[in-house]
C-alpha cells in the first residue's frame, strides 16, 4: 500500500466531515453535535485560510482518502492542531504520526511560538501521538457537547 500526505483539495472537507462523523458515531455515539462541530471547523478553516499560516493535510492510501489534520491560527501567535483522524483501515501505517509531524513542522516554519489542541481522554491513540510529539496536558475539564459527559483536555507544545 502506498501512503501519501498532501495539502487539501476541492471536495476534501466533505470527505473529512463524513469520515469523522461516521467514526465518532460508531465509536462513541457522538451523533449530530459532533457533525455540527466538524462542519463548523471545516467552514471556519475555509473562510480564514491563509497560506503559510494555516493548512490542512490529507492522507491518502492507494489514492483513497485515509485521514487528515488541520493547523489553524488560534491568535496571539499560537497555532491550533485540529481534527486529527486516521481511518480505521489505515491505522498502524504511521499516518497519524506523519500527520502530526507535518502539522508541527508547518507551525515551526510559520513562526508560531506555541501549538495547542483540544482532545478527549477516550481518544487514546491520538493522545499517544501527541505525547510522542512533545505535547503536554495543561488543562482538563468535563463537558457534554456530544450528548454525554466527556473529559476533555488541552494539550500544548511550546516551540
N, C-alpha and C positions, 0 to 999 in steps of 0.2 A: 504494500500500500504506500502511495506517495502522498505525504502531507506537506502542505504549504501554508504560509501566512501571507495575507495581502491586505492592503487598505480596502475599506468598504467600497461598494459599488452600488449602482442603482438596483433596487429590489432587496438588498441585504437587510434593511430594517424590518421588513415584513417577515423574513426568514428568522431573524433574531427573536422577534416577539412570539412567533408561532412556536419555535423550538423551546424557548424558555417557559412559555405559558403551559405547554403540554407537560414538560418535565416537572415543574413545580406543582402542578395539579396532581400528577401521578404520584410523585414522591411525598408530598406534604399536604395535599388538599388545599393549596393556596389558589383558589379559583379566581374569580373576576377581579378582585382587588389587586392581585399580582399582575394580571394582564394590563390593567389600567396604569399601574406604575411603569411597566415596561414600555407601554405606548408613550407615556409622558417623557420618560428618559430619552427614548429614540427621537421623539419630536423635538424636544429641547436641544438635543445634540445637533440635529439638522438645522434648527433655527439659529444656533450660536456657534456653528463650526468655524474655527479659524485655523487654516492650515499653518502648521508649525507650532500651534498651541494646543490643539485638540485633535483627536484621531480615534478611529475605530478600526480594529483589525478583525479579519475573518479568517478562520482556519478552514481549509478545505482538505478533504481526503479523497484522492482519485477524482478530483473535480467537484465533489459534492460537499455542501455546507456541513461543517462538523463542530463549529464553535465560534466564539467571539469575545471581545473585550473592548471597553471604551476608556479613553483618557479624556476627562472633562476638566474645565477650569472651575475650581471651587472658590476663586477670589483670593486676594491677599497673597498672590504668588504661590498658592497651593493647588496642586492637581488632585483630581479625584478619579481613582480607578472605579469603573462601574461595570456591572452586568457581565462578569466573567462567567462563561459557560462552555462546557465541552459536552457534546452529545454522548450518550451512553455507549454507542457503538465505537466511538473513537477514544474512549478512556484507556489509559495505560500506554499511550503512544508518545507521551511527553508534550502534548499540545497545551495543556494547562500551564506548565512551566514556561513554555515558549511564549505564550500569550502574555503572561505576567512579565517576563523578561522584556518583551517588546515594549510594553507599556512603561516599565520603569526606565528603560534606556531612552525612550522618547522624552519622558519627563526630565531626565537629567540634561539631555541635549537642548530642551526647550528653555532651560534656565530656571525651572521652578525650584523652590527651596525645600519643599516637602510634598509627599503624596499621601493621601488618606483614602480610606474606603469604609463602607458600612456593610456588614455582613451579619450572618446569624450563626449562633453556636451549633446548630444542627448541620451546617454545611462543612463537615469535617474535611473532605478532600480539599476544598478551597482554602480552608484555614491552614492546612499543612503547607500549601503552596505559598501563602502569604508569609508564614513564619520562615520558610526556607529562603524567601527573598529578602528577609530582614525586617519585615513589618512587625510591630508590637501592638498589643491591645492597649488602648489608652482610656477607653470608656466602655461601660456595659450598661444596658438598660433593657427593660422589657416593653413590648408594645403589642397591640392587637390589630395592626393594619391589615393582616391577612385573614382575619376572622377568628383567631385564637391567640392566646398569649404566646409570644416568642421572645427568647432572649436575643437581643441584638448587640452588636459590638462595633466600635470604631477602632480601626487599626491605622497606625501612622508609620511612615518611614521618612526620617529626616535625610536630606541629601547633602 
